[in-house]
């Protein structure tokens, strides 16, 4: 499932100016958070389903885990919140843990599948 980033345009600035850089900084932070059981970052692993950035730089992230019984079900979303709270210009953040659609290996990036030997 591809990541979706929704952007709403600002009327007083270039529509893509701050949102694109905010999006890039969010993704950069997400790529530095790893599933403790799999040596792949959560972004490439496909655990981030959606990043929604509104016109006031409020961010909502839908994410999942590899399994509902994942031992980091409590700590991983909190780690995402903590790391992303360091991103400049992010006004507010809401991380929602979702289970639909269920995680499958097809959600991983090609790089992640290659690293894990999944073709």
Buried (B, 14 or more C-beta within 10 A) or exposed (E): EEBEBEBEEBEEEEEEEBBBEBBEBBBEBBBEBBBEEBEBBBBBBBBBBBBBBBBEBEBBBBBBBBEEEBEBEEEBBEBBEBBBEEBEEBEEBEBEBEEEEEBEEEBBBEEBBEBBEEE
